[in-house]
């Protein structure tokens, strides 16, 4: 049965927490039943044990996962310093989770280990949330996809910490923890997963050859220390690195691909004159700096939602998880909700929207593409049962 004929009774409830008001129900009929609860929020709020305990009490028996953010998405609103919980009761889909420690040197092995724990003939989708700073997101994705069947789509993102880049946490096994990644497996033949990802940044300046790099650490561009070149291009913005690097990401073009991968800075090393990115910056590739094009950022969110809808074919989404980059939020400022509204306009009024602003987005660019780590994109994942 397709959703054109009628959808199953997936139940979605959404709550919002603030320091002043505590938890408030903003969507749903007050039922305290759920199989999965996604919680996204400010770093300090996610570490509030009383707030998280209230979620556990409200949804006994539910798997509760989430991460810290650089802004929370609830319906068409973008919030700060809050917690947003989306509780889902599936009718015909089972779930289980895997958790593992992670750092930049073990990311690929960690991805493989998580995939092996979740693999099963009935596995349909893996949703992953990771530590956002001490991680190589490209290697994490590489490990996951290498150990999973090709038909299993992986989506998710890296935790955020506002524009501070100090601490990120993942909510796993009931508590907020640093240095971990959690993956959720969805199982069954009635779950339908949609996904889409798009950017909207413009390249500028000449192509630069990556002449020295190691994993996600960039040492030289055209034989020059990468940090020196970056600072020269950024001018007055250089004093605010790594924060200002969000406004000027790098675009990489993979071999045999017309689609550029975008990378943003996580940290700088003044002594080594190097830049550390959220994902790989392979030696021998070419790259260009990028800058914001305001209208194209909004269009990018629309394209992501359209790609998501296309991958669902005739199914009507019931839940949409939006993961957008903190750099987009810094550019869009008070108009940031426009990119969320554009997703709503494509997916329709019935779907429950939730998500967060991240340090990296995990998704294929198109339904036929392989999964990649992206930066500076809006990524949309939708779930529905048929």
C-alpha positions as CSV (number, residue, x, y, z in Angstrom):
1,X,0.0,0.0,0.0
2,X,1.4,3.4,-0.9
3,X,0.7,6.7,1.0
4,X,-1.4,7.7,-2.0
5,X,-3.8,5.1,-0.7
6,X,-3.3,6.0,2.9
7,X,-0.5,6.1,5.5
8,X,-0.1,4.1,8.6
9,X,-0.6,5.4,12.1
10,X,2.9,6.6,12.9
11,X,2.4,8.9,15.9
12,X,4.6,12.0,16.4
13,X,4.7,14.2,19.5
14,X,7.0,17.2,19.8
15,X,8.1,19.1,22.9
16,X,10.3,22.1,23.6
17,X,12.3,22.9,26.8
18,X,13.5,26.2,28.0
19,X,15.1,27.2,31.3
20,X,12.2,29.3,32.2
21,X,9.3,27.1,31.2
22,X,10.6,23.5,31.3
23,X,9.0,21.1,28.8
24,X,6.0,22.0,26.8
25,X,4.1,19.9,24.3
26,X,3.9,21.7,21.0
27,X,2.6,19.0,18.7
28,X,0.6,15.9,19.4
29,X,-2.2,14.8,21.7
30,X,-0.3,14.2,24.9
31,X,0.2,10.4,24.4
32,X,3.3,9.3,26.3
33,X,4.2,6.4,24.0
34,X,7.2,6.3,21.7
35,X,9.7,3.9,20.3
36,X,12.3,6.6,19.4
37,X,12.9,10.1,20.8
38,X,15.3,12.5,19.1
39,X,16.6,15.4,21.3
40,X,18.6,18.3,19.9
41,X,19.7,21.2,22.0
42,X,22.2,23.7,23.3
43,X,25.3,22.1,24.9
44,X,24.5,23.2,28.4
45,X,20.8,22.2,28.1
46,X,21.6,18.7,26.8
47,X,23.8,18.3,29.9
48,X,20.9,19.2,32.2
49,X,20.2,15.8,33.8
50,X,16.8,17.0,35.2
51,X,15.6,17.9,31.7
52,X,16.8,14.6,30.2
53,X,15.3,12.6,33.1
54,X,11.9,14.1,32.4
55,X,12.2,12.8,28.8
56,X,13.0,9.3,30.1
57,X,10.1,9.5,32.5
58,X,7.6,10.6,29.8
59,X,8.7,7.9,27.3
60,X,9.6,4.8,29.3
61,X,11.0,2.1,27.1
62,X,11.9,4.5,24.2
63,X,15.3,4.7,22.7
64,X,16.5,8.3,23.3
65,X,19.3,9.8,21.2
66,X,20.3,13.3,20.2
67,X,23.2,15.7,20.2
68,X,24.2,19.3,21.0
69,X,23.6,21.9,18.4
70,X,24.3,25.3,17.0
71,X,20.6,26.0,16.9
72,X,17.5,23.9,17.2
73,X,14.8,23.5,14.5
74,X,11.2,23.0,15.5
75,X,8.5,23.3,12.8
76,X,9.5,26.4,10.9
77,X,11.2,28.1,13.9
78,X,15.0,28.2,14.6
79,X,15.7,28.4,18.3
80,X,18.7,28.9,20.6
81,X,19.5,27.7,24.1
82,X,16.6,25.2,24.1
83,X,15.9,21.5,23.8
84,X,13.6,20.1,21.1
85,X,12.3,16.5,21.5
86,X,10.6,14.6,18.7
87,X,9.0,11.4,19.9
88,X,7.9,8.8,17.3
89,X,5.8,5.7,17.7
90,X,6.2,3.4,14.7
91,X,3.4,1.0,13.7
92,X,5.5,-1.5,11.8
93,X,9.2,-0.5,12.2
94,X,11.6,-1.8,14.8
95,X,14.7,0.1,15.9
96,X,17.9,-0.5,17.7
97,X,21.0,1.5,18.5
98,X,24.8,1.1,18.7
99,X,27.2,3.4,20.5
100,X,31.0,3.7,20.3
101,X,33.8,6.0,21.3
102,X,35.3,8.0,18.5
103,X,38.1,10.4,17.6
104,X,39.8,11.6,14.5
105,X,42.2,8.7,14.4
106,X,39.6,5.9,14.9
107,X,36.7,7.3,12.9
108,X,36.7,4.7,10.1
109,X,37.1,1.7,12.4
110,X,34.3,3.1,14.6
111,X,32.0,3.4,11.6
112,X,32.7,-0.2,10.7
113,X,32.1,-1.4,14.2
114,X,28.7,0.5,14.4
115,X,27.6,-0.9,11.0
116,X,28.5,-4.5,12.1
117,X,26.4,-4.1,15.2
118,X,23.4,-2.9,13.3
119,X,23.6,-5.1,10.1
120,X,20.6,-7.3,9.6
121,X,18.6,-8.5,6.5
122,X,15.7,-6.3,7.6
123,X,17.9,-3.1,8.0
124,X,16.5,-0.3,5.9
125,X,18.2,2.9,7.2
126,X,20.9,4.1,9.5
127,X,20.7,7.5,11.2
128,X,23.9,8.6,12.9
129,X,24.9,11.4,15.3
130,X,28.5,12.0,16.1
131,X,30.9,14.0,18.2
132,X,31.5,17.2,16.3
133,X,35.0,18.3,16.9
134,X,37.5,15.4,17.4
135,X,36.3,13.4,14.5
136,X,37.0,12.7,10.8
137,X,33.5,12.7,9.4
138,X,34.6,11.4,6.0
139,X,36.3,8.4,7.6
140,X,33.3,7.7,9.8
141,X,31.0,7.7,6.8
142,X,33.5,5.6,4.9
143,X,33.5,2.9,7.6
144,X,29.8,2.9,7.9
145,X,29.1,2.5,4.2
146,X,31.8,0.0,3.6
147,X,30.3,-2.4,6.2
148,X,26.7,-1.9,5.2
149,X,24.7,-3.3,2.3
150,X,24.6,-0.9,-0.7
151,X,20.8,-0.4,-0.4
152,X,21.0,0.9,3.2
153,X,21.1,4.7,3.1
154,X,23.0,6.5,5.9
155,X,22.1,10.0,7.0
156,X,22.8,12.2,10.0
157,X,25.2,14.8,11.2
158,X,27.9,16.0,13.6
159,X,27.0,17.6,16.9
160,X,27.5,21.4,17.3
161,X,28.4,23.9,20.0
162,X,27.0,27.2,18.7
163,X,29.9,29.2,17.2
164,X,32.1,28.3,20.2
165,X,33.9,25.1,18.9
166,X,34.7,24.1,22.5
167,X,32.6,21.0,23.5
168,X,30.1,18.8,21.7
169,X,28.0,16.1,23.2
170,X,26.0,13.1,21.9
171,X,23.0,11.9,23.8
172,X,23.4,8.1,24.0
173,X,22.2,5.5,26.5
174,X,20.4,8.1,28.4
175,X,23.2,10.6,29.0
176,X,25.1,13.4,27.2
177,X,28.6,12.3,26.5
178,X,31.6,13.7,24.6
179,X,33.7,11.6,22.2
180,X,31.1,9.2,21.2
181,X,28.9,8.4,18.2
182,X,25.5,6.8,18.2
183,X,23.7,5.1,15.2
184,X,20.1,4.2,15.0
185,X,19.0,1.3,12.7
186,X,15.4,1.2,11.3
187,X,14.2,-2.2,10.3
188,X,11.3,-3.5,8.3
189,X,9.7,-3.4,4.8
190,X,7.2,-0.7,5.5
191,X,9.6,2.2,6.4
192,X,10.3,4.6,3.6
193,X,13.3,7.0,3.8
194,X,13.7,10.1,1.8
195,X,16.9,12.2,1.7
196,X,18.3,15.3,0.0
197,X,21.2,17.6,0.4
198,X,22.2,20.9,-1.2
199,X,24.5,23.9,-0.6
200,X,24.3,27.2,-2.4
201,X,27.7,28.8,-2.0
202,X,29.7,30.5,-4.8
203,X,33.4,29.8,-5.4
204,X,35.9,32.6,-5.7
205,X,39.6,33.0,-6.4
206,X,41.8,30.6,-8.3
207,X,41.9,26.8,-8.1
208,X,44.4,25.7,-5.5
209,X,46.3,22.4,-5.5
210,X,46.4,20.6,-2.1
211,X,50.1,19.8,-2.0
212,X,50.3,18.5,1.5
213,X,47.5,17.0,3.7
214,X,46.9,14.1,6.0
215,X,43.3,13.0,6.4
216,X,41.3,16.0,7.5
217,X,44.4,18.2,8.3
218,X,45.4,20.6,5.5
219,X,49.1,21.7,5.6
220,X,49.8,23.2,2.2
221,X,48.1,24.8,-0.8
222,X,50.2,25.3,-3.9
223,X,53.3,24.7,-1.7
224,X,52.3,27.4,0.8
225,X,51.3,26.9,4.4
226,X,47.5,26.6,4.3
227,X,46.9,28.8,7.3
228,X,49.0,31.6,5.8
229,X,47.1,31.5,2.5
230,X,43.7,31.3,4.2
231,X,44.5,34.3,6.5
232,X,45.6,36.3,3.4
233,X,42.3,35.7,1.7
234,X,40.2,36.3,4.8
235,X,41.8,39.7,5.6
236,X,40.2,41.2,8.7
237,X,38.2,38.0,9.2
238,X,41.4,36.1,10.0
239,X,41.5,37.3,13.5
240,X,38.3,35.4,14.3
241,X,39.4,31.9,13.1
242,X,38.2,29.2,13.3
243,X,34.7,30.9,13.8
244,X,35.1,33.1,10.7
245,X,36.2,30.1,8.6
246,X,32.5,29.1,8.6
247,X,31.9,32.1,6.2
248,X,34.6,30.9,3.8
249,X,34.6,27.1,3.3
250,X,36.6,25.1,0.8
251,X,35.1,23.4,-2.2
252,X,36.6,20.1,-3.3
253,X,35.9,18.3,-6.6
254,X,36.2,14.5,-6.3
255,X,37.6,12.4,-9.1
256,X,34.9,11.6,-11.7
257,X,32.3,13.8,-10.0
258,X,30.7,17.0,-11.1
259,X,29.5,17.6,-7.5
260,X,31.8,19.6,-5.2
261,X,32.3,18.5,-1.6
262,X,32.4,21.5,0.8
263,X,34.6,21.5,3.9
264,X,34.6,23.9,6.8
265,X,37.3,24.5,9.5
266,X,37.1,22.9,12.9
267,X,40.3,24.2,14.3
268,X,43.7,25.9,13.4
269,X,47.2,25.1,14.5
270,X,49.3,28.2,14.6
271,X,52.5,26.3,15.1
272,X,52.1,23.9,12.2
273,X,50.4,26.6,10.1
274,X,47.6,24.0,9.4
275,X,43.8,23.8,9.2
276,X,41.7,20.9,10.5
277,X,38.5,20.3,8.7
278,X,35.4,18.2,9.5
279,X,36.2,15.8,6.7
280,X,39.0,14.7,4.4
281,X,40.9,17.1,2.2
282,X,42.9,14.7,0.0
283,X,46.3,15.6,-1.2
284,X,46.4,16.0,-5.0
285,X,42.9,17.4,-5.3
286,X,42.0,21.0,-6.3
287,X,40.0,23.3,-4.2
288,X,38.6,26.8,-4.2
289,X,37.4,29.1,-1.4
290,X,33.7,29.8,-1.3
291,X,31.6,32.7,-0.1
292,X,27.9,33.1,0.6
293,X,25.2,33.8,-2.0
294,X,22.2,34.7,0.2
295,X,19.4,33.8,-2.3
296,X,21.2,30.6,-3.3
297,X,21.4,29.4,0.3
298,X,17.6,29.6,0.5
299,X,17.3,27.9,-2.9
300,X,19.6,25.2,-1.7
301,X,17.3,24.3,1.1
302,X,14.4,24.1,-1.4
303,X,16.5,21.8,-3.6
304,X,17.3,19.6,-0.6
305,X,13.7,19.2,0.2
306,X,12.8,18.5,-3.5
307,X,15.5,15.8,-3.7
308,X,14.1,14.3,-0.5
309,X,10.5,14.3,-2.0
310,X,11.8,12.8,-5.2
311,X,13.5,9.9,-3.4
312,X,10.3,9.1,-1.6
313,X,8.4,8.8,-4.9
314,X,4.7,8.6,-4.0
315,X,5.1,8.3,-0.2
316,X,4.0,11.2,1.9
317,X,6.6,12.1,4.6
318,X,5.5,12.1,8.2
319,X,8.7,13.2,9.9
320,X,11.5,15.3,8.5
321,X,14.8,15.8,10.2
322,X,16.6,18.9,9.0
323,X,20.3,19.2,9.6
324,X,21.9,22.5,8.4
325,X,25.3,23.9,8.8
326,X,26.1,26.5,11.5
327,X,27.8,28.6,8.7
328,X,24.5,29.0,6.9
329,X,22.9,30.2,10.2
330,X,25.6,32.8,10.7
331,X,25.1,34.1,7.1
332,X,21.3,34.1,7.1
333,X,21.1,35.6,10.6
334,X,17.6,36.9,11.4
335,X,16.3,35.4,8.1
336,X,17.5,31.9,8.9
337,X,13.9,30.6,9.3
338,X,13.4,31.2,5.6
339,X,15.4,28.1,4.7
340,X,13.3,26.0,7.1
341,X,10.1,27.6,5.6
342,X,11.3,26.7,2.2
343,X,11.5,23.0,3.2
344,X,8.0,23.2,4.7
345,X,6.7,24.6,1.4
346,X,8.0,21.6,-0.5
347,X,7.1,18.8,1.9
348,X,3.7,20.1,2.9
349,X,1.9,21.1,6.0
350,X,1.4,17.7,7.6
351,X,5.0,16.6,8.1
352,X,6.6,17.2,11.5
353,X,9.8,19.2,11.2
354,X,12.7,18.9,13.6
355,X,16.5,19.2,13.5
356,X,19.5,21.2,14.3
357,X,22.4,23.3,13.1
358,X,25.6,21.2,12.9
359,X,29.3,21.0,12.3
360,X,28.8,18.5,9.4
361,X,26.0,16.8,7.5
362,X,25.8,13.2,6.4
363,X,23.8,12.2,3.3
364,X,24.0,11.3,-0.3
365,X,23.7,14.4,-2.5
366,X,21.1,12.6,-4.8
367,X,19.2,9.3,-4.5
368,X,21.7,7.5,-6.7
369,X,24.9,8.9,-5.1
370,X,27.0,7.4,-2.4
371,X,26.8,8.8,1.1
372,X,29.3,11.6,2.0
373,X,30.1,14.0,4.7
374,X,29.1,17.6,3.7
375,X,29.6,21.0,5.2
376,X,27.5,24.1,4.6
377,X,24.5,22.2,3.2
378,X,20.9,21.8,4.2
379,X,20.3,18.0,4.5
380,X,16.8,16.6,4.9
381,X,15.9,13.1,6.0
382,X,12.2,12.0,6.0
383,X,10.6,8.9,7.4
384,X,7.2,7.5,6.7
385,X,5.5,4.1,7.0
386,X,3.3,2.6,4.2
